[in-house]
Amino acid sequence: MRTALRTAVATALFAGLAVTPALAGTAFAADGPATTAGTAAPTAPKTDAPKKDEPKKDEPKKDDQKPAPKGGTVLSGPTVDGCTVTETIASVFPDWTVTLTNDAERGPKAVVKDEHGKVVATADRVHPADIGNGIKIKDVDTATAVFGQHTNGGDTAPYLWTGFPKLPKGCLTPSTPEPDGGTVLSGPTVHGCTVTEVIASSYGGGWTVTLTNDAKKGPKAVLKDEHGKVLETVDRAHPGPTGLGQKIVRAGTLTARYGQHTNGGDTAPYLWTGFPKLPKSCVSKPTTPTTPATTAPTTHGGQTGVVPKGGVAAGAEFGSVEQSNDTALLASAAGAVVVVAGLGFTALRRRATTRG
């Protein structure tokens, strides 16, 4: 009896040990592959997660990533040198710059440079646009000139406009429009019998014409560029027209006039300007021509004599050779009459003697 009980307990113990591994495998099947007894499960390698506040070594800090300046942004200046003010701005092309210069005499100027400082394009008062490079200056003859730039090419694309730096108050600003051709800029200046006057050229851009009126040499006009370089000259000997549209009319008179135009040829309409007048003391009055001496008949005692007039009247004498000849002729005639009368008396006396 006791032996049978021990056998039953042992059998139940072994049966429980056999069922336990199967239940364990079923319960943990969802967590991973089953492992056999005596085999260790593999473990994942440990990694150190980066800290949130520590930046990565290969990424630059946000402060080092500065955006490129926008076109028109002032990079340096303005720098004042007398009546010339310079300022550098960013170009619409990356890393390029534009130097803006405002000069009281020459007006605004813009110079575009690449990243190496090489000049790429220029615009100024004389040549206010470079459409191929996308730059131009508007209102070049005013105090509010502005510089325009774009990257699309052509002249229809929208421009980015930037004003030129302002000139100091004491400088002559280009607020007054450029004088029209023929406007007197200086003079007249008198030196003896030579009068000089400077007028604006119809070409603009600071070009001038010096008009000189000389009592002996006549009128003369000299065309000069903005730097004072002589481009053309017309005078009494060479009145034109010239290739740059200059000529003088009535060059041999006191009312000579200077004509100029920019269209070329001689058919275009001219802008006319009179030469400065000479002083009154230098203008010679026309001389009265000397008339030859004339004679008029004059009667003296029944005789007709000729009395000279004019410059020889003071030396006139009535007892002239011609008058003496006339007197001799009359005396001869009277003698002839006496002779004829004597002959007639003799003939009559002979006839009376014969009858008696």
C-alpha positions as a printed NumPy array, in Angstrom:
array([[   0.   ,    0.   ,    0.   ],
       [   2.703,    2.416,    0.952],
       [   4.758,    1.357,   -2.121],
       [   1.879,    2.035,   -4.488],
       [   1.419,    5.558,   -3.024],
       [   5.079,    6.47 ,   -3.545],
       [   4.886,    5.268,   -7.146],
       [   1.827,    7.464,   -7.884],
       [   3.469,   10.581,   -6.394],
       [   6.615,   10.098,   -8.454],
       [   4.658,    9.628,  -11.671],
       [   2.685,   12.854,  -11.091],
       [   5.884,   14.825,  -10.378],
       [   7.519,   13.723,  -13.608],
       [   4.371,   14.522,  -15.582],
       [   4.341,   18.096,  -14.207],
       [   7.959,   18.66 ,  -15.119],
       [   7.293,   17.511,  -18.665],
       [   4.3  ,   19.882,  -19.212],
       [   5.932,   23.038,  -17.777],
       [   8.415,   23.778,  -20.698],
       [   5.64 ,   23.458,  -23.287],
       [   3.415,   25.976,  -21.471],
       [   6.292,   28.415,  -21.1  ],
       [   7.077,   28.258,  -24.803],
       [   3.457,   28.911,  -25.727],
       [   3.076,   31.831,  -23.342],
       [   6.153,   33.761,  -24.658],
       [   5.857,   32.899,  -28.369],
       [   4.668,   36.482,  -29.16 ],
       [   7.826,   38.054,  -27.752],
       [  10.3  ,   36.33 ,  -30.051],
       [  11.509,   33.051,  -31.41 ],
       [  11.497,   30.148,  -29.082],
       [  14.799,   29.118,  -27.685],
       [  15.779,   25.651,  -26.905],
       [  17.018,   24.739,  -23.576],
       [  20.684,   25.432,  -23.117],
       [  20.923,   28.163,  -25.909],
       [  21.388,   31.863,  -24.917],
       [  19.32 ,   34.55 ,  -26.77 ],
       [  21.422,   37.13 ,  -28.78 ],
       [  21.62 ,   40.637,  -27.334],
       [  21.499,   43.951,  -29.416],
       [  24.615,   46.189,  -29.331],
       [  24.359,   49.233,  -27.148],
       [  24.384,   52.706,  -28.887],
       [  24.82 ,   56.135,  -27.324],
       [  21.942,   58.372,  -28.475],
       [  23.109,   61.939,  -29.346],
       [  22.198,   64.588,  -26.903],
       [  19.615,   67.098,  -28.075],
       [  21.647,   70.193,  -27.174],
       [  24.931,   69.004,  -28.712],
       [  25.288,   69.909,  -32.454],
       [  26.705,   67.415,  -34.875],
       [  30.355,   67.796,  -35.699],
       [  29.844,   68.018,  -39.492],
       [  26.981,   70.559,  -39.399],
       [  27.918,   74.276,  -39.156],
       [  26.25 ,   76.402,  -36.564],
       [  23.251,   78.449,  -37.614],
       [  25.144,   81.733,  -36.97 ],
       [  27.725,   80.835,  -39.66 ],
       [  25.106,   80.457,  -42.429],
       [  24.582,   84.158,  -43.364],
       [  22.425,   84.685,  -46.46 ],
       [  23.917,   86.597,  -49.398],
       [  22.91 ,   90.294,  -49.341],
       [  20.012,   91.193,  -51.563],
       [  20.56 ,   93.306,  -54.655],
       [  20.654,   96.985,  -53.746],
       [  21.863,   96.383,  -50.196],
       [  24.449,   98.993,  -49.164],
       [  27.798,   97.273,  -48.576],
       [  29.969,  100.336,  -47.915],
       [  29.758,  104.118,  -47.924],
       [  28.712,  106.687,  -48.661],
       [  32.187,  108.218,  -48.971],
       [  32.364,  111.974,  -49.565],
       [  35.273,  113.541,  -51.467],
       [  34.49 ,  117.181,  -52.07 ],
       [  31.465,  117.216,  -54.351],
       [  31.792,  113.532,  -55.278],
       [  29.989,  110.869,  -53.241],
       [  30.58 ,  107.108,  -53.677],
       [  28.643,  104.119,  -52.37 ],
       [  28.886,  100.364,  -53.008],
       [  25.796,   98.17 ,  -53.168],
       [  25.154,   94.491,  -53.833],
       [  24.391,   93.436,  -57.38 ],
       [  21.447,   91.255,  -58.306],
       [  24.07 ,   88.746,  -59.437],
       [  25.526,   86.784,  -56.473],
       [  28.875,   88.054,  -55.171],
       [  28.883,   90.947,  -57.665],
       [  28.893,   94.609,  -56.617],
       [  27.866,   97.972,  -58.039],
       [  29.761,  101.176,  -57.281],
       [  27.458,  104.204,  -57.41 ],
       [  29.111,  107.611,  -57.838],
       [  27.348,  110.968,  -57.791],
       [  29.47 ,  113.85 ,  -59.071],
       [  28.276,  117.46 ,  -59.03 ],
       [  29.747,  118.174,  -62.471],
       [  29.682,  114.837,  -64.31 ],
       [  26.47 ,  113.487,  -62.852],
       [  25.647,  109.897,  -61.76 ],
       [  27.683,  106.832,  -62.692],
       [  27.282,  103.1  ,  -61.956],
       [  30.029,  100.477,  -62.353],
       [  29.189,   96.766,  -62.097],
       [  32.033,   94.443,  -60.961],
       [  32.222,   90.666,  -60.639],
       [  33.459,   88.717,  -57.624],
       [  37.08 ,   89.347,  -58.665],
       [  36.627,   93.121,  -58.979],
       [  36.636,   93.101,  -62.786],
       [  34.461,   95.771,  -64.417],
       [  31.584,   94.136,  -66.282],
       [  29.35 ,   97.083,  -67.234],
       [  29.122,  100.866,  -66.814],
       [  26.336,  103.436,  -67.115],
       [  26.594,  107.23 ,  -66.73 ],
       [  24.949,  110.486,  -67.808],
       [  26.246,  110.311,  -71.372],
       [  25.46 ,  106.57 ,  -71.743],
       [  22.644,  105.965,  -69.257],
       [  21.811,  102.379,  -70.262],
       [  23.5  ,   99.046,  -70.943],
       [  20.479,   96.913,  -71.761],
       [  22.561,   93.853,  -72.583],
       [  23.871,   93.724,  -69.015],
       [  20.568,   94.744,  -67.477],
       [  21.494,   98.151,  -66.033],
       [  20.354,  101.735,  -66.626],
       [  20.095,  105.133,  -64.936],
       [  16.829,  107.068,  -64.864],
       [  16.468,  110.841,  -64.394],
       [  20.182,  111.371,  -65.012],
       [  19.894,  115.178,  -65.129],
       [  18.12 ,  115.588,  -61.805],
       [  19.012,  115.391,  -58.123],
       [  16.931,  112.208,  -57.813],
       [  18.736,  109.95 ,  -60.294],
       [  18.172,  106.224,  -59.638],
       [  20.048,  103.092,  -60.712],
       [  18.146,  100.103,  -62.074],
       [  19.365,   96.511,  -62.418],
       [  17.892,   93.112,  -63.236],
       [  19.045,   89.63 ,  -64.279],
       [  16.501,   88.707,  -66.941],
       [  17.969,   90.672,  -69.835],
       [  16.191,   93.072,  -72.15 ],
       [  14.458,   96.256,  -71.105],
       [  10.992,   94.883,  -70.37 ],
       [  11.922,   92.927,  -67.228],
       [  11.218,   94.629,  -63.882],
       [  14.163,   96.599,  -62.526],
       [  15.401,   96.823,  -58.965],
       [  15.851,  100.571,  -58.34 ],
       [  18.365,  102.174,  -55.99 ],
       [  18.879,  105.906,  -55.458],
       [  22.319,  107.45 ,  -55.874],
       [  24.014,  108.855,  -52.758],
       [  23.11 ,  112.473,  -52.097],
       [  25.564,  115.284,  -52.656],
       [  26.491,  117.699,  -49.849],
       [  24.317,  120.786,  -49.571],
       [  27.162,  123.105,  -50.514],
       [  27.744,  121.42 ,  -53.886],
       [  26.13 ,  122.32 ,  -57.155],
       [  23.652,  119.492,  -57.535],
       [  22.332,  118.44 ,  -60.947],
       [  18.826,  119.351,  -59.852],
       [  18.641,  121.934,  -62.636],
       [  18.118,  120.257,  -66.004],
       [  21.008,  120.403,  -68.425],
       [  20.945,  123.672,  -70.409],
       [  19.513,  123.508,  -73.893],
       [  21.759,  123.918,  -76.886],
       [  22.53 ,  127.583,  -77.504],
       [  22.146,  128.609,  -73.865],
       [  24.819,  131.129,  -72.849],
       [  27.08 ,  129.586,  -70.202],
       [  29.623,  132.402,  -69.845],
       [  30.486,  135.741,  -71.386],
       [  30.532,  137.789,  -73.42 ],
       [  34.178,  138.631,  -72.669],
       [  35.682,  141.619,  -74.469],
       [  39.408,  141.894,  -75.312],
       [  39.891,  144.945,  -77.485],
       [  38.035,  144.234,  -80.707],
       [  37.6  ,  140.512,  -79.969],
       [  34.507,  139.259,  -78.12 ],
       [  34.135,  135.662,  -76.821],
       [  31.092,  133.801,  -75.519],
       [  30.529,  130.156,  -74.467],
       [  27.216,  128.43 ,  -75.189],
       [  25.884,  124.922,  -74.582],
       [  26.166,  122.424,  -77.411],
       [  23.094,  120.682,  -78.77 ],
       [  24.882,  117.379,  -78.097],
       [  24.514,  117.829,  -74.346],
       [  26.658,  115.822,  -71.967],
       [  28.726,  118.847,  -70.975],
       [  29.763,  119.718,  -74.553],
       [  30.237,  123.432,  -75.276],
       [  30.779,  125.824,  -78.179],
       [  33.078,  128.841,  -77.895],
       [  31.906,  131.671,  -80.167],
       [  34.474,  134.336,  -81.049],
       [  33.814,  137.507,  -83.037],
       [  36.966,  139.304,  -84.172],
       [  36.875,  142.635,  -85.985],
       [  39.659,  141.554,  -88.354],
       [  39.414,  137.749,  -88.542],
       [  35.639,  137.463,  -88.45 ],
       [  33.464,  134.87 ,  -86.643],
       [  34.751,  131.544,  -85.311],
       [  33.074,  128.624,  -83.46 ],
       [  34.934,  125.838,  -81.608],
       [  33.103,  122.677,  -80.487],
       [  34.53 ,  120.975,  -77.346],
       [  33.593,  117.835,  -75.397],
       [  33.024,  117.603,  -71.631],
       [  36.797,  117.39 ,  -71.047],
       [  37.567,  120.532,  -73.065],
       [  38.959,  118.627,  -76.069],
       [  38.463,  120.439,  -79.384],
       [  36.325,  118.373,  -81.754],
       [  35.62 ,  120.748,  -84.644],
       [  36.122,  124.351,  -85.718],
       [  34.318,  126.557,  -88.228],
       [  35.299,  130.11 ,  -89.187],
       [  35.064,  132.651,  -91.974],
       [  37.483,  130.728,  -94.189],
       [  35.844,  127.338,  -93.445],
       [  32.167,  128.009,  -92.616],
       [  30.993,  124.399,  -92.948],
       [  28.776,  122.426,  -92.824],
       [  30.846,  119.855,  -90.935],
       [  30.428,  116.199,  -90.05 ],
       [  29.199,  117.071,  -86.565],
       [  26.55 ,  119.448,  -87.846],
       [  28.151,  122.896,  -87.557],
       [  28.168,  125.854,  -89.905],
       [  28.31 ,  129.661,  -90.074],
       [  26.123,  131.761,  -92.357],
       [  26.785,  135.36 ,  -93.416],
       [  30.367,  134.916,  -92.217],
       [  31.524,  138.098,  -94.006],
       [  28.995,  140.394,  -92.341],
       [  28.377,  141.887,  -88.903],
       [  25.311,  139.631,  -88.461],
       [  27.005,  136.225,  -88.763],
       [  25.111,  133.328,  -87.164],
       [  26.208,  129.917,  -85.869],
       [  24.124,  126.821,  -86.563],
       [  24.336,  123.406,  -84.894],
       [  22.431,  120.109,  -84.884],
       [  23.043,  116.457,  -83.983],
       [  21.244,  114.618,  -86.782],
       [  24.02 ,  114.745,  -89.368],
       [  23.903,  116.078,  -92.894],
       [  22.881,  119.564,  -93.946],
       [  19.158,  118.97 ,  -94.338],
       [  18.365,  118.594,  -90.637],
       [  16.996,  121.675,  -88.858],
       [  19.693,  123.832,  -87.279],
       [  19.656,  125.588,  -83.93 ],
       [  20.821,  129.139,  -84.654],
       [  22.748,  131.463,  -82.341],
       [  24.075,  134.928,  -83.13 ],
       [  27.724,  135.759,  -82.5  ],
       [  28.495,  138.252,  -79.701],
       [  28.413,  141.858,  -80.891],
       [  31.567,  143.885,  -81.329],
       [  32.049,  147.179,  -79.447],
       [  30.823,  150.236,  -81.365],
       [  34.336,  151.61 ,  -81.554],
       [  35.458,  148.497,  -83.43 ],
       [  32.777,  148.681,  -86.096],
       [  34.159,  150.749,  -88.996],
       [  31.667,  153.134,  -90.631],
       [  31.311,  152.863,  -94.398],
       [  33.445,  155.531,  -96.121],
       [  31.88 ,  157.939,  -98.68 ],
       [  33.55 ,  157.422, -102.081],
       [  35.422,  160.454, -103.543],
       [  33.543,  161.884, -106.514],
       [  35.586,  163.151, -109.495],
       [  35.772,  166.903, -110.061],
       [  33.015,  168.274, -112.304],
       [  32.863,  171.533, -114.233],
       [  30.022,  173.911, -114.798],
       [  29.864,  176.699, -117.384],
       [  30.139,  180.255, -116.029],
       [  29.631,  183.517, -117.937],
       [  32.116,  186.391, -117.476],
       [  31.514,  189.602, -119.315],
       [  29.657,  188.053, -122.183],
       [  32.094,  185.171, -122.448],
       [  31.382,  181.659, -121.396],
       [  34.111,  180.179, -119.177],
       [  34.366,  176.816, -117.511],
       [  34.771,  176.893, -113.733],
       [  35.908,  173.583, -112.201],
       [  34.197,  172.227, -109.087],
       [  35.344,  169.907, -106.378],
       [  38.879,  169.522, -105.125],
       [  40.403,  171.692, -107.877],
       [  37.997,  174.596, -107.513],
       [  40.387,  176.53 , -105.264],
       [  43.006,  176.666, -107.974],
       [  40.679,  177.77 , -110.742],
       [  41.682,  180.925, -112.681],
       [  39.717,  182.703, -115.304],
       [  42.836,  183.835, -117.147],
       [  43.418,  180.407, -118.523],
       [  45.094,  179.357, -121.758],
       [  41.767,  178.563, -123.343],
       [  40.519,  182.064, -122.521],
       [  43.668,  183.648, -124.09 ],
       [  43.166,  181.636, -127.263],
       [  39.581,  182.854, -127.529],
       [  40.69 ,  186.451, -127.132],
       [  43.316,  186.109, -129.9  ],
       [  40.721,  184.568, -132.158],
       [  38.355,  187.498, -131.616],
       [  41.159,  190.013, -132.264],
       [  42.023,  188.296, -135.538],
       [  38.403,  188.379, -136.612],
       [  38.164,  192.102, -135.829],
       [  41.316,  192.805, -137.88 ],
       [  39.891,  190.891, -140.795],
       [  36.737,  192.974, -140.625],
       [  38.817,  196.168, -140.695],
       [  40.805,  194.937, -143.712],
       [  37.655,  193.986, -145.6  ],
       [  36.144,  197.377, -144.806],
       [  39.259,  199.173, -146.093],
       [  39.218,  197.209, -149.318],
       [  35.569,  198.089, -149.841],
       [  36.216,  201.813, -149.271],
       [  39.09 ,  201.799, -151.81 ],
       [  36.961,  200.105, -154.416],
       [  34.151,  202.612, -153.991],
       [  36.558,  205.576, -154.362],
       [  38.033,  204.275, -157.634],
       [  34.578,  203.793, -159.032],
       [  33.664,  207.391, -158.152],
       [  36.866,  208.784, -159.786],
       [  36.187,  206.951, -163.046],
       [  32.687,  208.382, -163.331],
       [  33.889,  211.922, -162.763]])
